Amino acid sequence: MATTPSKVLVVDDEVEVTYALQHYFQRKGYEMVTAFDGAQAMAQLEQGPVDLVLLDVMMPEVNGVEVLKYLRAQRPETRVIVITAFDDEYQPIIERIGVHGFLHKPFGIEQLTQTIETVL
């Protein structure tokens, strides 16, 4: 019996990072969608549910904290892994809102892969 691939939304304003993650995880069998800011992320989420969101915190306009609040209000079942270059500034706020993982940039692809597999 074939299983449906997990659908992952990558939200990061660093275009190169976003495309690299999209390409890498597509090759591993995930269905990938991308957004380059929080507003695009929320628009993607309006299109339908995803299994996991890889969410950057610091983005222009609508930041990751706002996207996370939106997710918890609109799609509370969605798993979220926060990826950020900013150390501990936002971590307590983010953990209070609720996430399934927290990775600091730069992270290794193996570390991210393991975290995704654990969360899913």
Backbone torsions as a table, in degrees:
resi	resn	phi	psi	omega
1	MET	NA	126.9	-179.6
2	ALA	-78.4	143.4	177.0
3	THR	-106.1	150.0	177.8
4	THR	-75.7	133.1	179.3
5	PRO	-66.3	147.2	176.8
6	SER	-66.2	139.3	179.4
7	LYS	-98.8	124.0	-175.3
8	VAL	-122.2	130.9	174.8
9	LEU	-103.5	122.0	175.2
10	VAL	-99.3	123.7	-179.2
11	VAL	-121.1	106.7	-179.0
12	ASP	-158.2	135.4	-179.9
13	ASP	-80.3	-5.3	173.9
14	GLU	-87.2	101.4	-172.3
15	VAL	-57.3	-43.5	-177.8
16	GLU	-62.0	-42.5	179.0
17	VAL	-62.9	-46.5	-178.2
18	THR	-59.4	-48.6	-179.4
19	TYR	-67.8	-36.3	178.4
20	ALA	-63.6	-44.4	178.3
21	LEU	-65.8	-41.2	178.4
22	GLN	-59.0	-49.7	-178.0
23	HIS	-63.0	-47.0	-177.4
24	TYR	-60.4	-48.6	-175.3
25	PHE	-78.3	-23.3	171.4
26	GLN	-63.6	-41.6	178.4
27	ARG	-64.0	-25.9	178.1
28	LYS	-86.1	0.6	174.2
29	GLY	100.8	5.9	177.7
30	TYR	-84.8	150.4	170.3
31	GLU	-89.1	120.2	-173.0
32	MET	-113.3	139.0	169.9
33	VAL	-130.6	156.1	-174.7
34	THR	-131.4	157.7	172.6
35	ALA	-148.6	142.4	-175.7
36	PHE	-103.9	1.8	173.0
37	ASP	-160.8	173.6	-176.3
38	GLY	-64.4	-37.2	179.2
39	ALA	-63.7	-43.1	177.0
40	GLN	-63.4	-38.0	179.7
41	ALA	-61.7	-46.6	-179.6
42	MET	-65.2	-35.9	176.1
43	ALA	-64.4	-41.3	177.3
44	GLN	-61.7	-42.3	-178.5
45	LEU	-67.6	-26.4	175.3
46	GLU	-68.9	-24.1	-179.8
47	GLN	-72.4	-19.8	-179.1
48	GLY	150.4	168.1	-175.6
49	PRO	-71.2	155.8	170.9
50	VAL	-125.9	160.6	180.0
51	ASP	-81.9	-31.8	-174.4
52	LEU	-150.5	142.9	173.1
53	VAL	-118.7	125.2	169.0
54	LEU	-94.7	112.3	-165.2
55	LEU	-121.2	117.6	171.5
56	ASP	-75.5	151.9	-179.5
57	VAL	-91.1	-52.4	-173.2
58	MET	-89.3	104.6	177.5
59	MET	-139.4	154.4	178.2
60	PRO	-69.2	159.2	178.0
61	GLU	66.2	-93.7	-178.8
62	VAL	-101.8	114.7	-176.3
63	ASN	-85.6	175.6	-176.7
64	GLY	-63.4	-32.7	178.1
65	VAL	-63.3	-41.5	178.4
66	GLU	-65.9	-39.7	177.2
67	VAL	-63.7	-41.2	179.4
68	LEU	-63.1	-43.0	176.9
69	LYS	-60.7	-43.2	177.5
70	TYR	-59.7	-46.9	-179.7
71	LEU	-59.1	-45.9	-177.4
72	ARG	-66.1	-31.4	178.7
73	ALA	-79.0	-41.2	-172.2
74	GLN	-97.2	-35.5	-176.8
75	ARG	-140.0	67.5	-173.2
76	PRO	-63.0	-20.8	-178.9
77	GLU	-77.7	-13.2	-176.3
78	THR	-68.7	130.8	176.8
79	ARG	-79.6	143.8	-176.8
80	VAL	-135.5	131.5	169.0
81	ILE	-116.3	121.2	179.0
82	VAL	-88.7	132.2	175.9
83	ILE	-121.5	125.3	-175.3
84	THR	-150.0	151.0	174.9
85	ALA	-89.8	-12.0	-177.6
86	PHE	-91.9	122.2	-171.1
87	ASP	-56.1	-101.0	-168.4
88	ASP	-103.8	2.0	-174.2
89	GLU	-57.3	-46.6	-175.1
90	TYR	-101.9	-10.7	-172.8
91	GLN	-56.3	-46.1	179.7
92	PRO	-62.5	-39.0	178.6
93	ILE	-63.9	-46.4	-178.2
94	ILE	-63.5	-42.5	-179.5
95	GLU	-67.2	-33.4	176.2
96	ARG	-65.3	-39.3	179.0
97	ILE	-68.2	-40.9	175.2
98	GLY	117.2	112.3	174.5
99	VAL	-136.6	168.2	-179.0
100	HIS	-105.0	-12.0	179.0
101	GLY	-165.1	157.3	-178.1
102	PHE	-144.2	115.8	179.4
103	LEU	-120.4	139.1	177.4
104	HIS	-97.0	133.6	173.8
105	LYS	-76.0	144.3	-7.2
106	PRO	-78.8	141.2	176.6
107	PHE	-120.2	157.0	177.1
108	GLY	-83.7	149.8	-179.6
109	ILE	-63.1	-32.6	177.6
110	GLU	-65.7	-42.0	178.5
111	GLN	-62.3	-44.1	178.6
112	LEU	-64.3	-45.2	179.5
113	THR	-58.2	-46.1	179.3
114	GLN	-62.3	-42.3	179.5
115	THR	-63.7	-44.5	178.7
116	ILE	-61.5	-46.8	-178.4
117	GLU	-63.5	-36.8	177.7
118	THR	-67.0	-44.8	-177.5
119	VAL	-68.6	-39.2	-179.7
120	LEU	-80.6	NA	NA
